[in-house]
């Protein structure tokens, strides 16, 4: 029996070794190297030069860094609740629809399987201030051309709104499917008992559906935080951080410093800061889990 257990353990170890090696090299070792690099000055052409905390001082005294951090927080604050709320709404609608269910689910999930780059190109055309479909709709509604939003050319918020719309549109379908799975997991006996007790639809939703959907809601919220903090594709394609850096999120700030200015040390510093930001918010969410999540 003991030899059999040892043999099984060896088989499991051999099967897991390739995946474990890839994770070790491309995740943990890469992160350790990133932290080390944040204390160095390196342009990938000349040898590394140890500079201590100089990169961190540069980051925390840089107006561009704080601007990108502000834009990122605005994006997260708007995108995460919107994705969760709209995803729940879509999940409820999918659960309620009794005809052409497969078609509706396909239409809802289609944005998810669409490449973000392709989606951003399409939405960039839709938001074009001159020939875009969005302003065409405004014109059809009687809005004069002088009042049209310039969208991607508007540094006062129009460009960021356009980027947010794309991000939310891309994610809500996936959230809707997860919420649908959560709804299907709720036992009908809860609703039957509530009906016998005389509960109306609103009471059933607030007292049964929402509490029992809280595990799904929690998971989706955590996933949306990760996605929102790491957004870059839509911004890079649609605005490249402009106009006037009004859409320059933290990851784009990192990317430009790394590959446009070859400031790998500074870019690694921003990456480390971003890591601890995400970890901080994740710890807060995990600490709140026991208070806000209810299981059957």
N, C-alpha and C positions, 0 to 999 in steps of 0.2 A: 504493500500500500504506500509506504514511504517513497519507494523508488518511482512509483507511478506519479505521485505528486511532484517529485523533482523533475520527472520527464515532462509533465504537463506545464510546469513552470518554465522550463527551458524552451518549450515550443512557443509559449506565450511571449517569452522574452525575445525570441528570434523574430516572431511576427511583428512585434511592436518596435523592434530596434530601428528599422528604416524611418518610420514616422517620428520616433523619438529623436533620432539624430537630426532630421530636418528641422523639427521644432527647436531643438537645442541650438543649432547653428544659426538659423534664420530668425529666431525670436530672442532667446535669452542672450546669446553671445552678441547678437547685433545690438541689443539694448545696452549691454555692458560697454561695447565699443562706442556707442553713441554718447554715453555718459562720459567716458574717457575723452572723446573728441571734443566735448563741450568745454574742456579745460585747455584746449589747444587752438592755435591758429593754423589753418591749413587750407590751401587752395587747390589741392590735388596735383599740383605741378612741382612745388618745392617741398622740402622736408617739413614735418610738423614742428611747431614751436610752442612750448609750454607757456601759457599766459595766465594760469590760475583762474581767478574769478572775473577776469577782464570781460569775457563774453557775456557773463551774467550782468555785469555793470552796464555794458553797452545796451543790452536788451531792456533793462529796467529804466534806463534813461532815454530810450529811443521813442520819439513821438509816434513813429510808424508802428512800433510794437504795440503800444497802448491803443492805437487806433484799430489795429487788426484784432486785438483782444476785445475791444468794445463791439466791433462789428460781429465777431464770433458770438459774443454773449447775446446780442440782439437776435441773431439768427437762431440760437438755441432756444431762447425764451419764447420766440414766436413759433418756430417749427415744431418743437416737441409737443406742446399741448395741442396744436392744430392737428398734427399727425395722429395723436392718440384719440382725440375727440372725433375727427372725421373717420378714422379707422373703425371706431366703435359704431358710429352711425351706419357705415357701409356694412359692417357685420350684422347689425340688426336688420337692415334692409334685405340682405342676402338670406337671412334666416326666415324672413317674413314672406319673401317671394315664393310663390307656389308653381309658377310656370316658367319655362325656358331657363331653369336654374343654371344649367351648364353654360349657356350663352352669356348670362349676366356675370357669372364667376370668371369666365374667360375675359370679358371686357374689363372687369375690375382688376384682374391680375396682369393684363397686357402691359401697362406701364412698368411693372416690376421686371418683366423679362426684356424690356427694351433697354438697349445700351444707354447709359447716362449721356454719353457724348452725342449720340444720335438724337436723343430727346432734347438736349440743350440746343443743338443746331435748329431743330424744328421750332422750339419755343423762342429762340432768338429771332427767327423770321416772323413768328406771330406777334412779338413785341416790337417789331420794327416801327418806329414812329411815323414813317411815311407810307409804307405799303403793307404794314402788318395787319393781321385779321382783327386784333384787339381794338385798335383805333378805328377800323372799319365798322365794327359793331357800335362803337361810341358815336360815329358819324350817323349810322342808321337810326340811333336813338335820339338824334337831334342835337348832339353835342357839337358845338362849332369847333372848327380846326384850331382856332386860337386857344382853346381850352384843352386840347389833347395833351395827354401826358407823354413826355419824351421817353419814358421808361428807361431803356438801357443807357440813355444819355443824360439822365436826371440824377445829379449827385445828392439831391435833397431827400432821397428815399425811394424814388421810382425804380432805380436800378436794383436796389436791395429787395424791393417787393417782387420784382420779376424773378429774381433768383430764388426767393422763398417759394413762390408759386410752383416753380419747377421741382424744387426739393420735396415739397408737400405732395404734389401730384405723383411723384415717383414712388413715394413710400406708403401712401394710404391704402393702396390695394393689398399689399402684403399684410399690413396691420388688420385690414378688414377680414382677410382669410383666417388670421390667427384668432380674432374675436369670434368669428363664425365657429371655429373649432371649440372655443371656450363655451359658447352658447349650447352647442350640441352635447357638451359634457355635463350640462346641468340636468339633473333628473326631473322629469315631468311631475313627479309626485309632490315636489315643493309647490308648484303652481296649482295642482289639484287641491292640496290642503289649504292653500291661501284662498282659492275660490270658495271652498266650503265655509271658510271663516268670513267670507264677505268682502275680501280685498278687491279693490279696483285695479285697473291696468297700471296706473302710476304707482300705487303701493307695491304691486308685484315687482315693478322695475326697480324701485328704490330699496326695497327690503329683501329682495331675492336675487334679481339679475345682477345688479351692481356689486353687492358683496361677494357673490360667487364668481363674478368675473374679475375680481381683484387680483388673483394670481396672474391671469393673462395680462391685465392692465399693467401690472408691475413689470413683468418681463418686457413688454412692448416699450414701456417708458425707458427702461435701462438701455435697450437696443437703440432707441431713437436718440438718446443722449450721445451714445457712441457715434452714430452716423452724423449727427448734427455738428459735433465738435470736429469731425474729420472731413467735412465737406470741402471739395476743391474742384471736381470735374466741371460742374455746371458754371461755377464762377469763372474758371479758366477759359471755357469756351465762349460764354456769353459776354463777359465784361472785362476779363483779365485783371480784375481788381478795381477797375475804374467805374465811373469817372471820378477823378480826384480821390482815389483810394476809398471810395464810399462802400465798396463791396469786397475790400481786401481782407479776407478771413485769415486766421492764424496759420493755417496749413499753406495757404498761398504765399503768405509772407515768408514762411519757412522755405518753400519751394523756390521762390525767386532769389533769395539770398544764397541758397545752395547751388543752383544751377545757372543763374544769370550772373551773379556776382562772385561765384566760387568761394563764398564765405562758409565753408563747411563747419567750422567750429561754432560760429554764431548760429547757423541753422540747427546744429545739434543741440545747442542751448535752448532754442525755441521748442525743439522737439521734446526735450526733457521737461520743460515747463508745462507743455501741453499734456504730457503723460501724467504729471502729478495733479494737474487740474482735473483730468478725467477720473483719476483714482480717488481724488477728494470727493467729487460728487457721487461716485459709485459707492464709497463707504457710507456717505449720508443716506443714500437710497437703501442700502442693505440694513442700516441701523433702523430705518423706518419700516422695514418690511413686516416685522412682527406686529406693529401697531395698525397697519393699513391693509394687510393681506389676510383674507379669511378663506379657509379651506372647508370643504364640505365635511 
